Amino acid sequence: MHDRPSWDAYFHAITRAVATRATCSRKAVGAVLVKDKLILATGYNGAPAGLRHCDHTDGGDLQNGHCARSTHAEQNAIVQAARHGISIEGATLYCTNNPCLNCTKLLINAGVTRVVYEEQYEDPLAFELLAEANIAVERFDAMTG
């Protein structure tokens, strides 16, 4: 019998699979919102629904090195939950990267209580706000699970 992955490892594997749907050529990010070990919603980064994908533009949409037309994975997961009438209050966000400042503010207002991420962006204010909001933040180590 094999060792079963921890719940964090399980949901992070799903997060990485979700990221494969990203259409941003700069960075593929996936997000999964979970409550009581059930997936509430997923999201990946890319252009808003129905618009040209970021990887199908001439590059003129870049602002400060970022694709301005891209919606973040966390934002897309929040929107998917909202569109289907699913409350994410008390949920955990699993994400391939820690949330940026704007996504952090949305997560706080939505009532997310825990963030588990793998790769880190340098965004000290986002971490400061998460701490001030008493949101548990953990960096997931794929090597140790």
N, CA, C and O atoms as a GROMACS GRO file, in nm:
protein
  580
    1MET      N    1   0.084  -0.118   0.000
    1MET     CA    2   0.000   0.000   0.000
    1MET      C    3   0.089   0.124   0.000
    1MET      O    4   0.188   0.130   0.073
    2HIS      N    5   0.054   0.222  -0.080
    2HIS     CA    6   0.134   0.344  -0.088
    2HIS      C    7   0.090   0.445   0.017
    2HIS      O    8  -0.021   0.438   0.071
    3ASP      N    9   0.178   0.540   0.044
    3ASP     CA   10   0.145   0.647   0.137
    3ASP      C   11   0.051   0.745   0.069
    3ASP      O   12   0.077   0.791  -0.042
    4ARG      N   13  -0.058   0.777   0.134
    4ARG     CA   14  -0.151   0.876   0.080
    4ARG      C   15  -0.094   1.014   0.104
    4ARG      O   16  -0.032   1.039   0.207
    5PRO      N   17  -0.115   1.105   0.008
    5PRO     CA   18  -0.066   1.242   0.028
    5PRO      C   19  -0.148   1.313   0.136
    5PRO      O   20  -0.264   1.280   0.160
    6SER      N   21  -0.085   1.410   0.200
    6SER     CA   22  -0.159   1.494   0.294
    6SER      C   23  -0.264   1.572   0.215
    6SER      O   24  -0.257   1.580   0.093
    7TRP      N   25  -0.362   1.629   0.284
    7TRP     CA   26  -0.462   1.711   0.215
    7TRP      C   27  -0.396   1.829   0.145
    7TRP      O   28  -0.434   1.864   0.034
    8ASP      N   29  -0.297   1.891   0.211
    8ASP     CA   30  -0.228   2.004   0.147
    8ASP      C   31  -0.159   1.959   0.018
    8ASP      O   32  -0.166   2.029  -0.083
    9ALA      N   33  -0.093   1.844   0.022
    9ALA     CA   34  -0.025   1.793  -0.099
    9ALA      C   35  -0.127   1.760  -0.208
    9ALA      O   36  -0.104   1.788  -0.325
   10TYR      N   37  -0.238   1.702  -0.169
   10TYR     CA   38  -0.344   1.666  -0.263
   10TYR      C   39  -0.399   1.791  -0.333
   10TYR      O   40  -0.409   1.795  -0.456
   11PHE      N   41  -0.433   1.893  -0.254
   11PHE     CA   42  -0.490   2.014  -0.315
   11PHE      C   43  -0.386   2.093  -0.394
   11PHE      O   44  -0.420   2.161  -0.490
   12HIS      N   45  -0.260   2.084  -0.353
   12HIS     CA   46  -0.156   2.152  -0.432
   12HIS      C   47  -0.134   2.083  -0.566
   12HIS      O   48  -0.105   2.149  -0.665
   13ALA      N   49  -0.145   1.952  -0.569
   13ALA     CA   50  -0.134   1.881  -0.698
   13ALA      C   51  -0.246   1.927  -0.791
   13ALA      O   52  -0.223   1.945  -0.911
   14ILE      N   53  -0.365   1.945  -0.737
   14ILE     CA   54  -0.476   1.994  -0.818
   14ILE      C   55  -0.450   2.137  -0.863
   14ILE      O   56  -0.480   2.174  -0.976
   15THR      N   57  -0.394   2.218  -0.775
   15THR     CA   58  -0.362   2.357  -0.809
   15THR      C   59  -0.265   2.363  -0.928
   15THR      O   60  -0.282   2.444  -1.018
   16ARG      N   61  -0.165   2.276  -0.927
   16ARG     CA   62  -0.070   2.272  -1.038
   16ARG      C   63  -0.138   2.228  -1.167
   16ARG      O   64  -0.105   2.278  -1.275
   17ALA      N   65  -0.233   2.135  -1.157
   17ALA     CA   66  -0.308   2.093  -1.276
   17ALA      C   67  -0.394   2.207  -1.329
   17ALA      O   68  -0.402   2.228  -1.450
   18VAL      N   69  -0.457   2.281  -1.240
   18VAL     CA   70  -0.539   2.396  -1.281
   18VAL      C   71  -0.452   2.499  -1.354
   18VAL      O   72  -0.495   2.558  -1.453
   19ALA      N   73  -0.330   2.519  -1.306
   19ALA     CA   74  -0.238   2.617  -1.367
   19ALA      C   75  -0.207   2.584  -1.512
   19ALA      O   76  -0.171   2.674  -1.589
   20THR      N   77  -0.219   2.459  -1.551
   20THR     CA   78  -0.189   2.422  -1.691
   20THR      C   79  -0.289   2.482  -1.788
   20THR      O   80  -0.262   2.485  -1.908
   21ARG      N   81  -0.402   2.531  -1.740
   21ARG     CA   82  -0.502   2.596  -1.825
   21ARG      C   83  -0.471   2.744  -1.847
   21ARG      O   84  -0.537   2.809  -1.928
   22ALA      N   85  -0.374   2.800  -1.776
   22ALA     CA   86  -0.342   2.942  -1.786
   22ALA      C   87  -0.302   2.979  -1.928
   22ALA      O   88  -0.240   2.901  -2.000
   23THR      N   89  -0.340   3.100  -1.968
   23THR     CA   90  -0.307   3.148  -2.102
   23THR      C   91  -0.206   3.262  -2.098
   23THR      O   92  -0.181   3.326  -2.201
   24CYS      N   93  -0.150   3.289  -1.983
   24CYS     CA   94  -0.049   3.394  -1.970
   24CYS      C   95   0.087   3.334  -2.004
   24CYS      O   96   0.128   3.234  -1.945
   25SER      N   97   0.157   3.394  -2.098
   25SER     CA   98   0.286   3.340  -2.139
   25SER      C   99   0.397   3.372  -2.038
   25SER      O  100   0.504   3.311  -2.044
   26ARG      N  101   0.373   3.464  -1.947
   26ARG     CA  102   0.474   3.504  -1.850
   26ARG      C  103   0.480   3.408  -1.731
   26ARG      O  104   0.588   3.372  -1.685
   27LYS      N  105   0.363   3.366  -1.682
   27LYS     CA  106   0.360   3.281  -1.563
   27LYS      C  107   0.225   3.210  -1.557
   27LYS      O  108   0.121   3.274  -1.567
   28ALA      N  109   0.227   3.080  -1.539
   28ALA     CA  110   0.104   3.002  -1.523
   28ALA      C  111   0.076   2.986  -1.374
   28ALA      O  112   0.157   2.930  -1.300
   29VAL      N  113  -0.040   3.036  -1.331
   29VAL     CA  114  -0.078   3.031  -1.190
   29VAL      C  115  -0.212   2.960  -1.177
   29VAL      O  116  -0.303   2.983  -1.257
   30GLY      N  117  -0.224   2.875  -1.077
   30GLY     CA  118  -0.350   2.808  -1.048
   30GLY      C  119  -0.392   2.833  -0.905
   30GLY      O  120  -0.309   2.850  -0.817
   31ALA      N  121  -0.524   2.836  -0.883
   31ALA     CA  122  -0.580   2.857  -0.749
   31ALA      C  123  -0.696   2.762  -0.727
   31ALA      O  124  -0.774   2.735  -0.819
   32VAL      N  125  -0.707   2.713  -0.605
   32VAL     CA  126  -0.817   2.624  -0.568
   32VAL      C  127  -0.870   2.671  -0.432
   32VAL      O  128  -0.793   2.683  -0.336
   33LEU      N  129  -1.000   2.697  -0.424
   33LEU     CA  130  -1.064   2.733  -0.298
   33LEU      C  131  -1.129   2.609  -0.240
   33LEU      O  132  -1.204   2.539  -0.307
   34VAL      N  133  -1.098   2.580  -0.113
   34VAL     CA  134  -1.139   2.456  -0.048
   34VAL      C  135  -1.199   2.487   0.089
   34VAL      O  136  -1.150   2.573   0.162
   35LYS      N  137  -1.306   2.415   0.122
   35LYS     CA  138  -1.363   2.424   0.257
   35LYS      C  139  -1.409   2.285   0.297
   35LYS      O  140  -1.475   2.216   0.219
   36ASP      N  141  -1.374   2.245   0.417
   36ASP     CA  142  -1.410   2.113   0.468
   36ASP      C  143  -1.367   2.001   0.373
   36ASP      O  144  -1.439   1.903   0.353
   37LYS      N  145  -1.249   2.017   0.316
   37LYS     CA  146  -1.188   1.919   0.225
   37LYS      C  147  -1.265   1.901   0.095
   37LYS      O  148  -1.249   1.799   0.027
   38LEU      N  149  -1.347   1.999   0.060
   38LEU     CA  150  -1.422   1.997  -0.066
   38LEU      C  151  -1.382   2.116  -0.150
   38LEU      O  152  -1.370   2.228  -0.099
   39ILE      N  153  -1.362   2.095  -0.279
   39ILE     CA  154  -1.327   2.204  -0.370
   39ILE      C  155  -1.451   2.287  -0.399
   39ILE      O  156  -1.553   2.235  -0.443
   40LEU      N  157  -1.440   2.418  -0.372
   40LEU     CA  158  -1.550   2.511  -0.398
   40LEU      C  159  -1.539   2.572  -0.537
   40LEU      O  160  -1.640   2.588  -0.606
   41ALA      N  161  -1.417   2.607  -0.577
   41ALA     CA  162  -1.396   2.672  -0.707
   41ALA      C  163  -1.248   2.667  -0.741
   41ALA      O  164  -1.162   2.652  -0.653
   42THR      N  165  -1.219   2.678  -0.870
   42THR     CA  166  -1.081   2.685  -0.917
   42THR      C  167  -1.066   2.806  -1.009
   42THR      O  168  -1.164   2.859  -1.060
   43GLY      N  169  -0.943   2.847  -1.029
   43GLY     CA  170  -0.916   2.956  -1.123
   43GLY      C  171  -0.773   2.952  -1.171
   43GLY      O  172  -0.684   2.900  -1.102
   44TYR      N  173  -0.751   3.006  -1.288
   44TYR     CA  174  -0.616   3.019  -1.343
   44TYR      C  175  -0.607   3.156  -1.406
   44TYR      O  176  -0.708   3.220  -1.434
   45ASN      N  177  -0.484   3.202  -1.429
   45ASN     CA  178  -0.468   3.337  -1.482
   45ASN      C  179  -0.482   3.338  -1.634
   45ASN      O  180  -0.440   3.246  -1.704
   46GLY      N  181  -0.542   3.445  -1.681
   46GLY     CA  182  -0.563   3.463  -1.824
   46GLY      C  183  -0.661   3.575  -1.850
   46GLY      O  184  -0.711   3.638  -1.756
   47ALA      N  185  -0.688   3.600  -1.975
   47ALA     CA  186  -0.779   3.708  -2.015
   47ALA      C  187  -0.921   3.678  -1.967
   47ALA      O  188  -0.957   3.562  -1.947
   48PRO      N  189  -1.002   3.782  -1.949
   48PRO     CA  190  -1.143   3.760  -1.914
   48PRO      C  191  -1.212   3.670  -2.017
   48PRO      O  192  -1.175   3.668  -2.134
   49ALA      N  193  -1.313   3.598  -1.971
   49ALA     CA  194  -1.386   3.503  -2.056
   49ALA      C  195  -1.433   3.568  -2.184
   49ALA      O  196  -1.492   3.677  -2.183
   50GLY      N  197  -1.408   3.501  -2.295
   50GLY     CA  198  -1.454   3.547  -2.426
   50GLY      C  199  -1.361   3.644  -2.497
   50GLY      O  200  -1.385   3.677  -2.613
   51LEU      N  201  -1.256   3.689  -2.429
   51LEU     CA  202  -1.161   3.782  -2.491
   51LEU      C  203  -1.037   3.706  -2.539
   51LEU      O  204  -1.013   3.592  -2.499
   52ARG      N  205  -0.959   3.772  -2.627
   52ARG     CA  206  -0.836   3.710  -2.676
   52ARG      C  207  -0.746   3.674  -2.558
   52ARG      O  208  -0.730   3.751  -2.464
   53HIS      N  209  -0.688   3.556  -2.567
   53HIS     CA  210  -0.596   3.513  -2.462
   53HIS      C  211  -0.469   3.597  -2.466
   53HIS      O  212  -0.430   3.651  -2.569
   54CYS      N  213  -0.407   3.607  -2.349
   54CYS     CA  214  -0.284   3.685  -2.337
   54CYS      C  215  -0.175   3.636  -2.433
   54CYS      O  216  -0.096   3.715  -2.484
   55ASP      N  217  -0.173   3.505  -2.456
   55ASP     CA  218  -0.070   3.449  -2.544
   55ASP      C  219  -0.105   3.464  -2.693
   55ASP      O  220  -0.033   3.414  -2.779
   56HIS      N  221  -0.216   3.533  -2.723
   56HIS     CA  222  -0.255   3.558  -2.862
   56HIS      C  223  -0.260   3.707  -2.894
   56HIS      O  224  -0.334   3.750  -2.983
   57THR      N  225  -0.182   3.785  -2.822
   57THR     CA  226  -0.177   3.929  -2.848
   57THR      C  227  -0.038   3.964  -2.901
   57THR      O  228   0.052   3.880  -2.901
   58ASP      N  229  -0.024   4.087  -2.946
   58ASP     CA  230   0.105   4.130  -3.002
   58ASP      C  231   0.202   4.180  -2.896
   58ASP      O  232   0.309   4.230  -2.930
   59GLY      N  233   0.168   4.166  -2.769
   59GLY     CA  234   0.255   4.211  -2.662
   59GLY      C  235   0.233   4.356  -2.623
   59GLY      O  236   0.296   4.405  -2.530
   60GLY      N  237   0.145   4.425  -2.693
   60GLY     CA  238   0.118   4.565  -2.663
   60GLY      C  239   0.036   4.586  -2.537
   60GLY      O  240   0.013   4.699  -2.496
   61ASP      N  241  -0.008   4.477  -2.475
   61ASP     CA  242  -0.088   4.487  -2.354
   61ASP      C  243  -0.004   4.482  -2.227
   61ASP      O  244  -0.058   4.476  -2.117
   62LEU      N  245   0.128   4.485  -2.241
   62LEU     CA  246   0.216   4.479  -2.125
   62LEU      C  247   0.224   4.615  -2.057
   62LEU      O  248   0.243   4.717  -2.122
   63GLN      N  249   0.211   4.612  -1.924
   63GLN     CA  250   0.230   4.731  -1.841
   63GLN      C  251   0.319   4.691  -1.725
   63GLN      O  252   0.284   4.603  -1.646
   64ASN      N  253   0.434   4.754  -1.716
   64ASN     CA  254   0.532   4.721  -1.612
   64ASN      C  255   0.568   4.572  -1.614
   64ASN      O  256   0.588   4.511  -1.510
   65GLY      N  257   0.577   4.516  -1.734
   65GLY     CA  258   0.616   4.376  -1.749
   65GLY      C  259   0.505   4.276  -1.725
   65GLY      O  260   0.529   4.155  -1.731
   66HIS      N  261   0.384   4.323  -1.698
   66HIS     CA  262   0.270   4.235  -1.672
   66HIS      C  263   0.165   4.254  -1.781
   66HIS      O  264   0.147   4.364  -1.833
   67CYS      N  265   0.096   4.146  -1.814
   67CYS     CA  266  -0.012   4.154  -1.912
   67CYS      C  267  -0.133   4.220  -1.846
   67CYS      O  268  -0.193   4.164  -1.755
   68ALA      N  269  -0.167   4.339  -1.892
   68ALA     CA  270  -0.275   4.416  -1.831
   68ALA      C  271  -0.411   4.352  -1.853
   68ALA      O  272  -0.505   4.382  -1.779
   69ARG      N  273  -0.426   4.267  -1.952
   69ARG     CA  274  -0.556   4.206  -1.980
   69ARG      C  275  -0.580   4.080  -1.898
   69ARG      O  276  -0.689   4.023  -1.903
   70SER      N  277  -0.480   4.036  -1.824
   70SER     CA  278  -0.490   3.911  -1.749
   70SER      C  279  -0.566   3.928  -1.618
   70SER      O  280  -0.548   4.027  -1.546
   71THR      N  281  -0.651   3.831  -1.589
   71THR     CA  282  -0.717   3.821  -1.459
   71THR      C  283  -0.640   3.717  -1.379
   71THR      O  284  -0.605   3.611  -1.431
   72HIS      N  285  -0.613   3.747  -1.253
   72HIS     CA  286  -0.534   3.656  -1.171
   72HIS      C  287  -0.613   3.530  -1.136
   72HIS      O  288  -0.736   3.530  -1.135
   73ALA      N  289  -0.541   3.424  -1.107
   73ALA     CA  290  -0.601   3.294  -1.074
   73ALA      C  291  -0.693   3.306  -0.953
   73ALA      O  292  -0.803   3.251  -0.952
   74GLU      N  293  -0.648   3.379  -0.851
   74GLU     CA  294  -0.728   3.396  -0.730
   74GLU      C  295  -0.858   3.469  -0.762
   74GLU      O  296  -0.965   3.432  -0.713
   75GLN      N  297  -0.847   3.573  -0.844
   75GLN     CA  298  -0.966   3.649  -0.884
   75GLN      C  299  -1.064   3.560  -0.959
   75GLN      O  300  -1.184   3.564  -0.934
   76ASN      N  301  -1.014   3.480  -1.050
   76ASN     CA  302  -1.100   3.390  -1.127
   76ASN      C  303  -1.168   3.286  -1.037
   76ASN      O  304  -1.284   3.252  -1.059
   77ALA      N  305  -1.097   3.235  -0.937
   77ALA     CA  306  -1.158   3.139  -0.845
   77ALA      C  307  -1.270   3.206  -0.764
   77ALA      O  308  -1.376   3.147  -0.746
   78ILE      N  309  -1.246   3.327  -0.716
   78ILE     CA  310  -1.347   3.401  -0.641
   78ILE      C  311  -1.469   3.427  -0.729
   78ILE      O  312  -1.583   3.409  -0.685
   79VAL      N  313  -1.446   3.468  -0.853
   79VAL     CA  314  -1.556   3.496  -0.946
   79VAL      C  315  -1.635   3.369  -0.977
   79VAL      O  316  -1.758   3.373  -0.982
   80GLN      N  317  -1.566   3.258  -0.998
   80GLN     CA  318  -1.637   3.132  -1.027
   80GLN      C  319  -1.727   3.093  -0.910
   80GLN      O  320  -1.840   3.049  -0.931
   81ALA      N  321  -1.677   3.108  -0.787
   81ALA     CA  322  -1.761   3.078  -0.671
   81ALA      C  323  -1.882   3.170  -0.667
   81ALA      O  324  -1.994   3.125  -0.645
   82ALA      N  325  -1.860   3.299  -0.689
   82ALA     CA  326  -1.970   3.396  -0.685
   82ALA      C  327  -2.074   3.367  -0.793
   82ALA      O  328  -2.194   3.374  -0.767
   83ARG      N  329  -2.029   3.335  -0.914
   83ARG     CA  330  -2.122   3.308  -1.024
   83ARG      C  331  -2.213   3.189  -0.995
   83ARG      O  332  -2.324   3.180  -1.048
   84HIS      N  333  -2.164   3.099  -0.912
   84HIS     CA  334  -2.242   2.979  -0.880
   84HIS      C  335  -2.305   2.986  -0.741
   84HIS      O  336  -2.357   2.887  -0.690
   85GLY      N  337  -2.300   3.105  -0.678
   85GLY     CA  338  -2.364   3.125  -0.549
   85GLY      C  339  -2.299   3.050  -0.434
   85GLY      O  340  -2.367   3.010  -0.340
   86ILE      N  341  -2.169   3.032  -0.442
   86ILE     CA  342  -2.096   2.956  -0.340
   86ILE      C  343  -2.020   3.052  -0.250
   86ILE      O  344  -1.936   3.129  -0.296
   87SER      N  345  -2.050   3.048  -0.121
   87SER     CA  346  -1.977   3.130  -0.024
   87SER      C  347  -1.839   3.069  -0.002
   87SER      O  348  -1.825   2.948   0.013
   88ILE      N  349  -1.739   3.155   0.001
   88ILE     CA  350  -1.603   3.107   0.029
   88ILE      C  351  -1.556   3.153   0.167
   88ILE      O  352  -1.438   3.142   0.201
   89GLU      N  353  -1.650   3.204   0.246
   89GLU     CA  354  -1.616   3.244   0.382
   89GLU      C  355  -1.567   3.123   0.460
   89GLU      O  356  -1.632   3.018   0.461
   90GLY      N  357  -1.452   3.137   0.524
   90GLY     CA  358  -1.393   3.028   0.600
   90GLY      C  359  -1.314   2.929   0.516
   90GLY      O  360  -1.268   2.827   0.568
   91ALA      N  361  -1.296   2.959   0.388
   91ALA     CA  362  -1.225   2.867   0.298
   91ALA      C  363  -1.074   2.885   0.306
   91ALA      O  364  -1.023   2.984   0.359
   92THR      N  365  -1.005   2.786   0.252
   92THR     CA  366  -0.860   2.791   0.232
   92THR      C  367  -0.834   2.812   0.084
   92THR      O  368  -0.896   2.748   0.000
   93LEU      N  369  -0.741   2.902   0.054
   93LEU     CA  370  -0.695   2.920  -0.084
   93LEU      C  371  -0.564   2.844  -0.100
   93LEU      O  372  -0.468   2.871  -0.027
   94TYR      N  373  -0.561   2.751  -0.193
   94TYR     CA  374  -0.436   2.688  -0.235
   94TYR      C  375  -0.398   2.755  -0.365
   94TYR      O  376  -0.480   2.768  -0.456
   95CYS      N  377  -0.272   2.798  -0.375
   95CYS     CA  378  -0.229   2.871  -0.494
   95CYS      C  379  -0.084   2.837  -0.525
   95CYS      O  380  -0.004   2.813  -0.435
   96THR      N  381  -0.052   2.836  -0.653
   96THR     CA  382   0.086   2.807  -0.691
   96THR      C  383   0.180   2.918  -0.644
   96THR      O  384   0.299   2.893  -0.622
   97ASN      N  385   0.128   3.039  -0.630
   97ASN     CA  386   0.207   3.154  -0.584
   97ASN      C  387   0.128   3.228  -0.476
   97ASN      O  388   0.006   3.221  -0.473
   98ASN      N  389   0.200   3.299  -0.388
   98ASN     CA  390   0.126   3.379  -0.290
   98ASN      C  391   0.049   3.490  -0.361
   98ASN      O  392   0.092   3.539  -0.465
   99PRO      N  393  -0.065   3.529  -0.305
   99PRO     CA  394  -0.146   3.631  -0.371
   99PRO      C  395  -0.080   3.769  -0.371
   99PRO      O  396  -0.008   3.805  -0.277
  100CYS      N  397  -0.105   3.844  -0.478
  100CYS     CA  398  -0.057   3.982  -0.486
  100CYS      C  399  -0.141   4.069  -0.391
  100CYS      O  400  -0.233   4.020  -0.327
  101LEU      N  401  -0.108   4.195  -0.383
  101LEU     CA  402  -0.178   4.286  -0.293
  101LEU      C  403  -0.327   4.294  -0.326
  101LEU      O  404  -0.410   4.285  -0.235
  102ASN      N  405  -0.362   4.312  -0.453
  102ASN     CA  406  -0.504   4.324  -0.489
  102ASN      C  407  -0.580   4.195  -0.460
  102ASN      O  408  -0.692   4.200  -0.409
  103CYS      N  409  -0.522   4.082  -0.492
  103CYS     CA  410  -0.589   3.954  -0.462
  103CYS      C  411  -0.601   3.934  -0.311
  103CYS      O  412  -0.701   3.880  -0.264
  104THR      N  413  -0.500   3.976  -0.237
  104THR     CA  414  -0.504   3.966  -0.092
  104THR      C  415  -0.624   4.042  -0.036
  104THR      O  416  -0.695   3.991   0.051
  105LYS      N  417  -0.647   4.163  -0.086
  105LYS     CA  418  -0.760   4.242  -0.037
  105LYS      C  419  -0.893   4.174  -0.069
  105LYS      O  420  -0.984   4.176   0.013
  106LEU      N  421  -0.904   4.115  -0.187
  106LEU     CA  422  -1.026   4.042  -0.222
  106LEU      C  423  -1.046   3.920  -0.131
  106LEU      O  424  -1.158   3.894  -0.085
  107LEU      N  425  -0.939   3.847  -0.105
  107LEU     CA  426  -0.948   3.729  -0.019
  107LEU      C  427  -0.990   3.766   0.123
  107LEU      O  428  -1.070   3.697   0.185
  108ILE      N  429  -0.936   3.876   0.174
  108ILE     CA  430  -0.974   3.924   0.307
  108ILE      C  431  -1.122   3.956   0.310
  108ILE      O  432  -1.195   3.911   0.398
  109ASN      N  433  -1.168   4.034   0.212
  109ASN     CA  434  -1.310   4.074   0.209
  109ASN      C  435  -1.403   3.956   0.186
  109ASN      O  436  -1.519   3.960   0.228
  110ALA      N  437  -1.356   3.851   0.120
  110ALA     CA  438  -1.438   3.733   0.094
  110ALA      C  439  -1.445   3.640   0.215
  110ALA      O  440  -1.527   3.548   0.218
  111GLY      N  441  -1.359   3.662   0.314
  111GLY     CA  442  -1.362   3.580   0.434
  111GLY      C  443  -1.276   3.456   0.431
  111GLY      O  444  -1.295   3.366   0.512
  112VAL      N  445  -1.183   3.450   0.336
  112VAL     CA  446  -1.089   3.336   0.333
  112VAL      C  447  -1.006   3.340   0.461
  112VAL      O  448  -0.962   3.447   0.503
  113THR      N  449  -0.984   3.225   0.523
  113THR     CA  450  -0.915   3.222   0.652
  113THR      C  451  -0.776   3.160   0.649
  113THR      O  452  -0.704   3.163   0.748
  114ARG      N  453  -0.738   3.102   0.535
  114ARG     CA  454  -0.606   3.038   0.526
  114ARG      C  455  -0.560   3.044   0.382
  114ARG      O  456  -0.638   3.026   0.289
  115VAL      N  457  -0.430   3.070   0.364
  115VAL     CA  458  -0.368   3.073   0.232
  115VAL      C  459  -0.247   2.979   0.235
  115VAL      O  460  -0.159   2.993   0.321
  116VAL      N  461  -0.242   2.886   0.142
  116VAL     CA  462  -0.129   2.795   0.130
  116VAL      C  463  -0.074   2.810  -0.012
  116VAL      O  464  -0.146   2.789  -0.109
  117TYR      N  465   0.052   2.848  -0.022
  117TYR     CA  466   0.112   2.875  -0.153
  117TYR      C  467   0.244   2.801  -0.166
  117TYR      O  468   0.300   2.755  -0.067
  118GLU      N  469   0.292   2.790  -0.289
  118GLU     CA  470   0.417   2.719  -0.315
  118GLU      C  471   0.532   2.816  -0.344
  118GLU      O  472   0.633   2.815  -0.274
  119GLU      N  473   0.517   2.898  -0.447
  119GLU     CA  474   0.624   2.991  -0.485
  119GLU      C  475   0.591   3.130  -0.433
  119GLU      O  476   0.475   3.169  -0.423
  120GLN      N  477   0.697   3.204  -0.399
  120GLN     CA  478   0.675   3.334  -0.337
  120GLN      C  479   0.714   3.450  -0.428
  120GLN      O  480   0.824   3.454  -0.484
  121TYR      N  481   0.620   3.545  -0.440
  121TYR     CA  482   0.650   3.676  -0.500
  121TYR      C  483   0.692   3.767  -0.386
  121TYR      O  484   0.653   3.747  -0.271
  122GLU      N  485   0.771   3.865  -0.417
  122GLU     CA  486   0.806   3.964  -0.315
  122GLU      C  487   0.696   4.069  -0.310
  122GLU      O  488   0.691   4.158  -0.394
  123ASP      N  489   0.609   4.059  -0.211
  123ASP     CA  490   0.502   4.155  -0.191
  123ASP      C  491   0.479   4.170  -0.041
  123ASP      O  492   0.382   4.116   0.013
  124PRO      N  493   0.569   4.245   0.026
  124PRO     CA  494   0.561   4.255   0.172
  124PRO      C  495   0.428   4.307   0.224
  124PRO      O  496   0.380   4.261   0.327
  125LEU      N  497   0.367   4.403   0.154
  125LEU     CA  498   0.241   4.459   0.202
  125LEU      C  499   0.130   4.355   0.198
  125LEU      O  500   0.044   4.353   0.287
  126ALA      N  501   0.130   4.269   0.098
  126ALA     CA  502   0.029   4.162   0.092
  126ALA      C  503   0.041   4.072   0.214
  126ALA      O  504  -0.060   4.038   0.276
  127PHE      N  505   0.162   4.034   0.250
  127PHE     CA  506   0.183   3.950   0.369
  127PHE      C  507   0.144   4.025   0.496
  127PHE      O  508   0.087   3.966   0.588
  128GLU      N  509   0.173   4.154   0.500
  128GLU     CA  510   0.137   4.235   0.616
  128GLU      C  511  -0.015   4.240   0.635
  128GLU      O  512  -0.065   4.225   0.747
  129LEU      N  513  -0.088   4.259   0.526
  129LEU     CA  514  -0.234   4.264   0.534
  129LEU      C  515  -0.292   4.128   0.574
  129LEU      O  516  -0.387   4.122   0.653
  130LEU      N  517  -0.237   4.020   0.520
  130LEU     CA  518  -0.284   3.887   0.558
  130LEU      C  519  -0.265   3.864   0.708
  130LEU      O  520  -0.353   3.809   0.774
  131ALA      N  521  -0.151   3.906   0.761
  131ALA     CA  522  -0.125   3.892   0.904
  131ALA      C  523  -0.221   3.978   0.986
  131ALA      O  524  -0.276   3.933   1.086
  132GLU      N  525  -0.241   4.102   0.942
  132GLU     CA  526  -0.332   4.193   1.012
  132GLU      C  527  -0.475   4.139   1.014
  132GLU      O  528  -0.548   4.161   1.110
  133ALA      N  529  -0.514   4.069   0.909
  133ALA     CA  530  -0.649   4.010   0.900
  133ALA      C  531  -0.657   3.874   0.969
  133ALA      O  532  -0.762   3.808   0.965
  134ASN      N  533  -0.549   3.832   1.032
  134ASN     CA  534  -0.544   3.702   1.102
  134ASN      C  535  -0.572   3.585   1.009
  134ASN      O  536  -0.635   3.487   1.049
  135ILE      N  537  -0.524   3.595   0.887
  135ILE     CA  538  -0.535   3.485   0.792
  135ILE      C  539  -0.408   3.401   0.803
  135ILE      O  540  -0.297   3.452   0.789
  136ALA      N  541  -0.426   3.272   0.828
  136ALA     CA  542  -0.311   3.182   0.837
  136ALA      C  543  -0.246   3.171   0.700
  136ALA      O  544  -0.315   3.148   0.600
  137VAL      N  545  -0.115   3.186   0.695
  137VAL     CA  546  -0.041   3.178   0.569
  137VAL      C  547   0.069   3.074   0.584
  137VAL      O  548   0.148   3.079   0.679
  138GLU      N  549   0.073   2.980   0.491
  138GLU     CA  550   0.173   2.874   0.496
  138GLU      C  551   0.234   2.855   0.359
  138GLU      O  552   0.165   2.858   0.257
  139ARG      N  553   0.363   2.836   0.358
  139ARG     CA  554   0.431   2.804   0.233
  139ARG      C  555   0.441   2.652   0.223
  139ARG      O  556   0.496   2.587   0.312
  140PHE      N  557   0.390   2.598   0.115
  140PHE     CA  558   0.390   2.453   0.094
  140PHE      C  559   0.521   2.412   0.030
  140PHE      O  560   0.566   2.473  -0.066
  141ASP      N  561   0.582   2.310   0.085
  141ASP     CA  562   0.706   2.256   0.030
  141ASP      C  563   0.674   2.126  -0.042
  141ASP      O  564   0.644   2.024   0.021
  142ALA      N  565   0.680   2.129  -0.174
  142ALA     CA  566   0.645   2.012  -0.254
  142ALA      C  567   0.737   1.893  -0.226
  142ALA      O  568   0.698   1.778  -0.246
  143MET      N  569   0.858   1.921  -0.181
  143MET     CA  570   0.953   1.812  -0.155
  143MET      C  571   0.915   1.734  -0.029
  143MET      O  572   0.935   1.612  -0.023
  144THR      N  573   0.861   1.803   0.072
  144THR     CA  574   0.828   1.735   0.197
  144THR      C  575   0.679   1.707   0.212
  144THR      O  576   0.639   1.625   0.294
  145GLY      N  577   0.596   1.778   0.132
  145GLY     CA  578   0.452   1.755   0.132
  145GLY      C  579   0.389   1.798   0.259
  145GLY      O  580   0.267   1.786   0.275
   0.00000   0.00000   0.00000
